Every structure is written in structure tokens, then in C-alpha cells.
Amino acid sequence: MSIEIKVPALPESVADATLVAWHKKVGESVSRDENLVDLETDKVVLEVPAPVSGVITAINIEEGTTVVAGDVLAILEQGEVVTATPAEPVAQESKPVAEAPQIAAKSIKTSPSVRRLLDEHDLDATMVTGSGKDGRITKADVMSFLQNSEAGNASSGEPAPLAGDDDVVVGLERVEQRVPMTRLRARIAERLLEAQSSAAMLTTFNEVDLTEVMALRKRYKEAFEKEHGVRLGFMSFFAKATVEALKRFPIVNASIEGTDVIYHNYFDIGIAVSTERGLLVPVLRDVDQMSFAEFERSLGEIAKKAQEGKIDMAELTGGTFSITNGGVFGSMMSTPILNQPQSAILGMHAIQQRPMVVDGEIMARPMMYLALTYDHRIIDGKDSVKFLVTIKEQLEDPSRLLLQV
């Protein structure tokens, strides 16, 4: 029985997708629920699994093609995947040959971009040693393998392996490579230009002394993790302080729709997450109702989904305010760009020991610069400054977060 493999229903507001990688070829057997192909939209990578076990008899659409919901990608002939039984060995005198250990390549974690790179060079995932978390293979690992093995030596007339955004091949030859933007990168560029052209963005700065937050984390981090099974990070403190500031200055939690200002009595906070495909901002709903542990657990789960390309479009939309942390990359100060239609975004930066005057004495203190970019069309400078001061006060005396004062 022949079955058509079709493009599934796409997320709301997504008109089409790009077919980025086939994981099976014509004539190959597939098992039920095995991923056949990756489709990339503006925000997420969708996997198309096999509905039944069988054999691929036709592939209708090539990689790089734009598709819409309902397009027929391939034809699958249904049938159980049967493993061939080896023939009886011919009786002869021979020395036993030790079999190489079989490693299940499916268990090795790879992202869609890495799988494409492996497929382009006919490599098996088991050939590459992963340097990422939990043994995950990165694009840099694949490029390093290609450069240090025969597989990476391009023959005469062959182009050098293409590099990704973060993998630049440095050599003596003056070589240029033209690589089309991914759909996500193109969408990010579009959104950034849109925000700059449609909002009156202004950024105000402040700094916060994190002595008390760091002391509190150090005092309770082991007990917290033992009790809740999740690590106590800095972001939960910043999220809770942000919610308290948003309650006091609701205009910062508002958005513009035409000539109206929409006030939100809920606190859905977007947290920027860096992924191999670019920056995504998954949204945590009703942060004001979460405990520290609930927030840390929810953030860990949604960040993992974003990094693995498994996040839903619904989880990336509808936020009322965003937080981005450039400090994890070493940034000292920056001016974040609005995540429209939101009207403000908080930028966190690196923590550094700096000399500060405390009670008339110079002391080394763990300091962080904070940046608030806001839409000056509805948020006045006074409110933006007081908003940041409120966050500063909450973090420099964390007991305020419990007492809400």
C-alpha cells in the first residue's frame, strides 16, 4: 500500500517552509515515527516522521525547495522493515574475525544543521567526536574532522566545505563563499529593521550590586537543588524583580496597537535563548504566579526545546516583556532591540568585580550594568528610569522580593 508523505499543517501565521534536509533516500527502509525530512520555517524546524514502517519509493521535492501545507514530499510503500538473515557460512578453515562494535548512530544527538553537514560529506555521526554538552556534535566538530582526515581534503576542482555562521575556515588562499541566509536569520533581520523603523527606541542604563543575590545563592543553592531538583540561577531573581517593577509601572508591560495602548494584567516574559540557528525568545506565561523553582524548571525545559529546534510557534509568541542576557558571552554593555509588539526589553550583562564606595570605604563588589530599551512613544524617560531603579532595589536587597516592598 502506497502512502503519500505530505507537508503537515504549518503553525499559525506561517505560510510556507523550506525543505532543508532529507534523512532517507529512495529505496531505503524506514521505521514508524522515524524522522524523514526537516522543514524550516521562520522560527522552528519541523520534523516529518514516517506514519508507518516501509520503504521510500519516490522523493518528489528536493532540498532547498519552498513548500506549503499539503504538498506531497515523498511516497512510502507500507510494509514491515525486515532484517535480512545472513546466509549459512561456507565451511572452511579461517581465523575468526572480530566484529567491530556497532554503535547506534541514532542515539548520538545532532541538530538539523549538523545532520545536513554530515549528509553533504557522506559522514556517519559515529565517526565524529562531539565536544558539545552530553556529547552533542557541533558544526565545528564536523569541520575539524573534515580538515583532519582524508574526507576533508577537497580534490582538484572541488569547492572547499561550506562554513556555517560560526565556523570560518581560515587559510592562505583568498576565498569567498556565498551562503544564503537561513529563513530564521532572514526573519530576524526583517524584525530588527522593522523595530528600528517603527518604534521610537531609547535606552537607559543603570548598574546593580549583586553581592546579596550571590550570597543568597551560595547559602541556599545546594538545599534548593536538593529540594526542587533544579539549579538556582540568576535569571529567576531578575525575572521576579522585573515582574515587581512591571506591576508598579504597567505602561512598561503595555503595547501599542494602532492608536491604542493595550495594558496587560498578566506577565508573560520572553527570555532570549541562543541556538545554533540564531536567537529565539521563548515565552514563560504568568511568571508572577511562579515560584523560583517553577521558573527555573520551566526556563530549562523551554530553553532545551528551543536549542533542539523542537519549540512550537505558540511558545514564541504573545510575550508582554523580554529579558536578554548578553553577559553569558562576556558583554559589558549593549542596547537591546525591542521584540515587537512589546514596548520594552531588559538587557543583562557580565558580572565584574569593580571598586565601589560603600559606607565611605572602597570595596570590590560584583557589579552588573543593566540596560532598558523602550518605546518612547508611550514610555516616558521618568518611568523607564524608575523602572530600572526598582529592579536595582529588589536585587540589592532580595528580601524585598519576598515582602514585595
LUMKOL-121918 format. One line per 3 residues: their letters; for each residue x, y, z of C-alpha. Coordinates in steps of 0.25 Angstrom, whole numbers, plus 2048, in hexadecimal, padded with zeros to 3 digits. Layout:
<pts>
a) X,Y,Z  ... .
</pts>
This chain:
<pts>
msi) 800,800,800  806,80D,7FC  805,819,805 .
eik) 807,828,802  811,82F,80B  80B,83D,80C .
vpa) 80F,84B,812  808,84B,81F  7FF,857,823 .
lpe) 808,863,826  808,86C,832  7FE,877,832 .
sva) 803,883,82A  80E,87B,823  80A,87A,814 .
dat) 815,871,80F  822,869,813  82F,865,80D .
lva) 833,857,80B  841,857,811  845,848,813 .
whk) 841,83A,80F  845,82F,818  841,824,80F .
kvg) 844,820,801  83B,819,7F6  83C,80A,7F9 .
esv) 83F,80C,808  837,805,813  831,80E,81E .
srd) 82A,80A,82B  81D,810,830  820,81E,837 .
enl) 82E,81F,831  831,82D,82C  831,82E,81D .
vdl) 833,83D,81A  836,84A,821  82D,856,81D .
etd) 832,864,821  828,870,824  82B,87E,829 .
kvv) 82C,879,837  82D,86A,838  832,85D,831 .
lev) 827,853,82F  82A,844,82E  821,83C,825 .
pap) 820,82E,82B  81C,821,824  80E,81D,827 .
vsg) 811,80F,825  81C,805,822  820,803,814 .
vit) 829,807,808  82B,814,801  827,812,7F3 .
ain) 827,821,7EE  82C,82F,7F2  824,83A,7EC .
iee) 82B,846,7F1  83A,84A,7F2  841,850,7FD .
gtt) 840,860,7FD  832,860,7F7  827,868,7FD .
vva) 81B,860,801  80D,863,807  804,85A,80F .
gdv) 7FF,84E,807  80A,84D,7FD  80E,83F,7FB .
lai) 81C,83D,7FF  81E,82E,7FC  817,821,7FA .
leq) 819,816,804  815,807,801  810,801,80E .
gev) 816,7F5,814  81D,7F0,820  82C,7F2,81F .
vta) 833,7E4,81F  841,7E2,822  848,7D8,819 .
tpa) 84C,7CB,81E  85B,7C8,81B  85E,7BC,812 .
epv) 864,7B0,818  873,7B1,818  87B,7A8,80F .
aqe) 883,79E,817  892,7A2,816  89D,7A3,81F .
skp) 89F,7B2,822  8A3,7BA,82E  897,7C1,835 .
vae) 896,7CF,832  892,7D8,83E  886,7E0,83B .
apq) 886,7EF,83C  87D,7F4,847  870,7FA,842 .
iaa) 86D,808,847  85E,80D,845  860,81A,83D .
ksi) 852,81E,841  856,81F,84F  860,82A,84C .
kts) 85A,838,84E  85B,841,842  854,84D,83D .
psv) 84E,84F,82F  859,857,82A  863,84D,82F .
rrl) 85C,842,828  85C,84A,81B  86B,84B,81C .
lde) 86D,83D,81F  864,839,813  86B,842,80A .
hdl) 878,83B,80D  873,82D,80E  877,82C,81C .
dat) 871,824,827  86F,82A,835  877,81F,83B .
mvt) 883,824,834  883,832,83B  887,834,849 .
gsg) 87D,83E,84F  882,849,858  874,84F,85C .
kdg) 86C,84C,868  869,83E,86A  872,83A,85F .
rit) 86A,842,855  871,844,847  872,853,843 .
kad) 875,858,835  883,85C,83A  886,84D,83D .
vms) 882,849,82F  88A,853,829  896,84F,831 .
flq) 894,841,82D  894,844,81F  8A0,84D,820 .
nse) 8A8,842,827  8A4,836,81F  8A4,832,810 .
agn) 895,835,80F  899,843,811  8A3,844,806 .
ass) 89C,84A,7FA  8A1,845,7ED  8A5,84E,7E2 .
gep) 899,856,7DD  890,853,7E9  88C,85F,7F1 .
apl) 890,860,800  886,85B,80A  87C,866,80D .
agd) 87D,86D,81B  872,870,824  86F,87D,82B .
ddv) 879,87A,836  883,871,82E  88C,879,826 .
vvg) 897,871,81E  8A4,879,81F  8AF,876,815 .
ler) 8B9,87D,80C  8B0,87D,800  8A7,889,7FD .
veq) 89A,882,7FC  88C,888,7FD  87F,87F,7FF .
rvp) 871,884,7FD  867,87D,806  858,880,806 .
mtr) 852,885,813  84A,87B,81B  83B,87E,81C .
lra) 83D,881,82B  849,88A,828  841,892,81D .
ria) 835,893,826  83E,898,832  844,8A3,828 .
erl) 836,8A7,824  831,8A8,832  83D,8B0,836 .
lea) 83B,8BA,82B  82C,8BB,82D  82E,8BE,83C .
qss) 838,8C9,839  82F,8CF,82F  822,8CF,836 .
aam) 825,8D2,845  82C,8DE,84C  836,8D5,853 .
ltt) 83E,8DB,85E  848,8D4,868  84A,8D8,877 .
fne) 855,8D1,87F  857,8CE,88E  860,8C5,896 .
vdl) 85D,8BB,8A1  865,8B6,8AC  863,8A7,8AD .
tev) 86A,8A4,8BA  85D,8A0,8C1  858,897,8B6 .
mal) 865,890,8B5  866,88E,8C4  857,889,8C4 .
rkr) 85A,87F,8B8  867,87A,8BF  860,878,8CC .
yke) 854,870,8C7  858,86A,8B9  85A,85C,8BE .
afe) 84E,85C,8C7  846,862,8BB  84B,858,8B1 .
keh) 849,84C,8BB  83A,850,8BE  836,854,8B0 .
gvr) 83F,84C,8A7  843,859,89F  84E,862,8A0 .
lgf) 84C,870,8A5  851,87A,89B  852,889,89A .
msf) 846,88A,88F  83B,887,89A  840,893,8A2 .
fak) 840,89C,896  832,897,891  82C,899,89F .
atv) 832,8A7,8A1  82D,8AA,893  81F,8A6,896 .
eal) 81E,8AE,8A2  823,8BA,89A  819,8B7,88F .
krf) 80E,8B7,89A  812,8C5,89E  814,8CB,890 .
piv) 809,8C4,888  80C,8CD,87C  819,8C5,87A .
nas) 811,8B8,879  807,8BE,86F  808,8BE,85F .
ieg) 803,8C7,854  7F8,8C3,84A  7F5,8CE,840 .
tdv) 7F2,8DA,848  7EE,8D2,855  7F7,8CE,861 .
iyh) 7F4,8C0,865  7F6,8BD,874  7F9,8AF,878 .
nyf) 7F5,8AA,886  7FD,89D,884  80C,89C,884 .
dig) 811,893,878  820,895,878  829,891,86C .
iav) 837,88C,86F  841,88D,863  848,880,861 .
ste) 854,87E,857  853,872,84E  85B,86D,842 .
rgl) 850,873,839  850,881,840  84A,888,84B .
lvp) 83C,883,84F  833,889,85A  82A,87E,860 .
vlr) 81F,884,86A  81C,87F,878  80E,882,87C .
dvd) 809,888,889  817,88A,88F  811,891,89B .
qms) 80A,885,89F  816,87C,89E  820,879,8AA .
fae) 82F,87A,8A8  82F,86B,8A6  824,86A,89C .
fer) 82A,876,894  838,86F,893  831,862,88F .
slg) 829,868,884  834,870,87F  83D,864,87E .
eia) 832,85C,877  82F,867,86D  83D,86A,86A .
kka) 841,85C,867  835,85B,85D  83A,868,856 .
qeg) 848,863,855  844,855,850  83B,85C,845 .
kid) 82E,856,84B  827,862,850  819,865,84C .
mae) 816,873,845  80C,875,851  817,875,85B .
ltg) 81E,880,853  812,88A,853  80A,892,85C .
gtf) 814,897,866  812,8A5,86D  821,8A8,870 .
sit) 82E,8A1,86D  83B,89F,874  849,89C,86D .
ngg) 856,899,873  862,89D,86B  86A,89B,877 .
vfg) 86B,88C,875  874,88F,869  87C,89A,870 .
smm) 875,8A6,86C  877,8B2,875  86D,8BC,86F .
stp) 863,8BC,864  856,8C2,85F  84C,8B6,85C .
iln) 842,8B8,851  833,8B7,854  82C,8AA,852 .
qpq) 81F,8B0,84C  814,8B2,84F  81A,8B3,85D .
sai) 81D,8C0,861  82A,8BD,86A  835,8B3,86B .
lgm) 83F,8B2,877  84E,8AF,873  856,8A8,87E .
hai) 866,8A8,87D  872,8A1,882  875,8A2,891 .
qqr) 882,8A8,895  889,8AC,8A1  88A,8BB,8A2 .
pmv) 88F,8C5,8AC  883,8CB,8B3  881,8D5,8BE .
vdg) 879,8CE,8C9  877,8D6,8D6  883,8DF,8D3 .
eim) 88C,8D3,8D0  891,8CE,8C3  88D,8BF,8C1 .
arp) 88D,8B5,8B6  87F,8B2,8B2  879,8A9,8A8 .
mmy) 872,8B3,89E  869,8B1,892  865,8BC,888 .
lal) 856,8BC,885  850,8C1,878  841,8C4,875 .
tyd) 83E,8C7,867  82F,8CD,866  826,8D3,85C .
hri) 826,8E1,85F  818,8E3,859  811,8DE,865 .
idg) 81C,8DD,870  822,8EA,876  830,8EB,87A .
kds) 82C,8ED,888  824,8DF,889  830,8D8,882 .
vkf) 83A,8DD,88C  831,8DA,898  82E,8CC,892 .
lvt) 83D,8C9,891  83F,8CF,89F  834,8C5,8A5 .
ike) 83B,8B9,89F  848,8BE,8A5  842,8C0,8B3 .
qle) 83C,8B2,8B2  849,8AB,8AE  852,8B3,8B8 .
dps) 848,8AF,8C3  842,8A1,8BF  839,8A1,8CC .
rll) 831,8AB,8C4  82D,8A0,8BA  826,898,8C5 .
lqv) 820,8A4,8CC  81C,8AB,8BF  821,8B9,8C4 .
</pts>
